Amino acid sequence: DNDSLKRNLNLYIISEDNRGKLIAANDTLKQNLKTWLNKYRMLNDTVDILDSHIVNIGMDFQIVAADSKNKFAVLEECLRALRNKYSVHNYIGEPFYISDVYTTLNKIDGVADVLRVRLEQKTGSNYSSTDFDLDAQTSADGRYISVPDNVILEFKYLTNDIKGSVK
């Protein structure tokens, strides 16, 4: 039975613009990818090339600086570290580990404690319009955000989208 050998696969893709921001792939890229895949796929396989949904997120955190340190210098170092870490995009469908944010911040000299890390979906004219419920996708223990296979998370404007405060 040939139907039992037939596979229908979805391939989700994304592109970057000249500033490194995520955008939907253009038709030429999709056609070139389809041509290349056709050389290597099994005869009974079909591959649908689909756009990944972009979800723009923002982060707000609060730390406690060690008494012996300049708290504003510690905060700036935290912001720099997180903006550097998230300047590289996650993969499509890759979970976002909130616990990694805590780990990154706790490794910074002068951070006595991380009080909270909050993520939110960024919306508006400069952000994607994809509807995504961060709370529903956050694990029960609050350690990670589950991301569907057709979604990619992005901090679009690192300076504006990653913010922090210090006590």
DANOR-V470963 format. One record per helix or strand of 2 or more residues. SS is the DSSP state (~ for helix, > for strand). FROM is the first residue (numbers start at 1). TO is the last residue. Records with the same first field share a line. If there is no record, write none. Layout:
BEGIN
SS->FROM-TO, FROM-TO
END
This chain:
BEGIN
~->2-5, 27-40, 71-85, 98-106, 134-137, 158-161
>->7-13, 15-16, 22-23, 45-51, 53-65, 96-97, 111-121, 144-145, 151-154, 162-166
END
